Amino acid sequence: MDLNEHINFICLDCKQGSKSGDTMEFNTSLLHGRTSKNDFGATQTPIYQVSAFAHDSAETLEKVFGNRAPGFSYSRIGNPTVDAFEKRMAALENGVGAVACSSGMAAVTMALLNILQAGDEVIAGAGLFGGTIDLFGDLAQFGITAKFADTVTAESVEALITDKTKAVFAELIGNPKLDVVDIKSVSEVCHKHGIPLIIDSTTATPYLIHPFEYGADIVVHSTSKYINGGGNSISGIIIDSGKFRFDSEKFPNFDSFRIFGKFAYIAKLRNGLWRNVGACVSPFNAYMNSVGIETLGLRMERICQNAKALAEFLQTKDGVTVNYPALGSSPYFPLVQSQFGGKGGGILTIRAGSKEKAFRLINSLKYALIATNIGDLRTLVIHPASTIYLHSDEKRREQAGVYDDTIRVSVGIEDINDLITDFDNAINA
Ligand SMILES: *Cc1c(COP(=O)(O)O)cnc(C)c1O
């Protein structure tokens, strides 16, 4: 069998379908970067809401099953609507392939377990999303140890590396700590020690940055958030740059996948744990995400403007302090300039002085909804200490930038004057 042929079926080659020679800008590429051909000229790949795909002969299905012919057999393993979404995400991040998952947490879990085995260590930021911190606790019972760096820097990571370290995992803009990782310097340390860098880019989005250009090896997104954009589907995705080489000494579990070259990571994932755990996304959710991606640029432009304006306004109010990476007062301001072109994303946090004051502020808001999500069109607020970090002890909480009086705000696309008035009234109340 021709290896190249095999790889294409497994990895759903990302270059296919893109218009070669074009140098499209961001918003244009979201609409025209990838157009899948289909029978009726439908402008989106339709929802193939089926479990299985019938074939003409037993021989054909045998080939499809063995990755020796293009096609689909069963939607846990592959589905045209999901495939279209994966290709768009791989193209958007300039990766060699992408695997969509049932949730962001499934994507984080699969991205790690595709590499790690019992006895291995992973280094992660202490300011991670609460679910990811909890996951590292769960992985301990399988013999995988997480070591936490207070902030992820080249120095803090290097100090924690041992010969058992097999991956470094960091959130590009920590949710909700809002610390920013210098990908270039951290990836250089990782690569010096032969370790891949996995970046959770959920809060940054491809609108702010393409982490592969700075040296990240694997990117995960909770696509439930900004990629979907409307708060209507739980899902996640893993995208591989294809650049990291899993050598046989450190990564013996890649032995039978090394023949796939730059597709080794995706091939192992697709043919192993991801398919056998059943972490697939539903075709309907993949479709909603494909619709959502097309307005990512427009939404993020507005969201970043709104977040900055709201943060600047909150800075002028007595009784509250505000944390937003694109404010001059943030220690991450220089990295926001150099990595994100000055844009700070859609999340800010406010400290209200006490839990009671934080609750009163939240309850007084008229437009901002009290909900545990980010990246919606609507502004959402939450008190993380009593919700997302309910299961973390105080030390872990504070390492994650969560205090008793912290409010997280996920800024939406409302008219900024309405948002400012809403927060102004709530603070004055
Ligand atoms: C929400 C989120 C996750 C988890 O995603 P789900 O889709 O809720 O499973 C992971 N990482 C970050 C940074 C998130 O914000």
The ligand as an SDF file (V2000), in Angstrom:
LIG
                    3D

 15 15  0  0  0  0  0  0  0  0999 V2000
  -13.9690   25.9920   28.8360 C   0  0  0  0  0  0  0  0  0  0  0  0
  -12.5460   25.6850   28.7640 C   0  0  0  0  0  0  0  0  0  0  0  0
  -12.1050   24.3610   28.7020 C   0  0  0  0  0  0  0  0  0  0  0  0
  -13.0530   23.1880   28.7320 C   0  0  0  0  0  0  0  0  0  0  0  0
  -13.9080   23.1980   27.6350 O   0  0  0  0  0  0  0  0  0  0  0  0
  -15.3520   22.4970   27.6310 P   0  0  0  0  0  0  0  0  0  0  0  0
  -15.8000   22.6880   26.2310 O   0  0  0  0  0  0  0  0  0  0  0  0
  -16.1960   23.2010   28.6470 O   0  0  0  0  0  0  0  0  0  0  0  0
  -15.1530   21.0690   27.9870 O   0  0  0  0  0  0  0  0  0  0  0  0
  -10.7400   24.1410   28.6000 C   0  0  0  0  0  0  0  0  0  0  0  0
   -9.8590   25.1680   28.6010 N   0  0  0  0  0  0  0  0  0  0  0  0
  -10.2570   26.4560   28.6770 C   0  0  0  0  0  0  0  0  0  0  0  0
   -9.2460   27.5440   28.6630 C   0  0  0  0  0  0  0  0  0  0  0  0
  -11.6100   26.7530   28.7650 C   0  0  0  0  0  0  0  0  0  0  0  0
  -12.0050   28.0270   28.8560 O   0  0  0  0  0  0  0  0  0  0  0  0
  1  2  1  0
  2  3  1  0
  2 14  2  0
  3  4  1  0
  3 10  2  0
  4  5  1  0
  5  6  1  0
  6  7  2  0
  6  8  1  0
  6  9  1  0
 10 11  1  0
 11 12  2  0
 12 13  1  0
 12 14  1  0
 14 15  1  0
M  END
$$$$
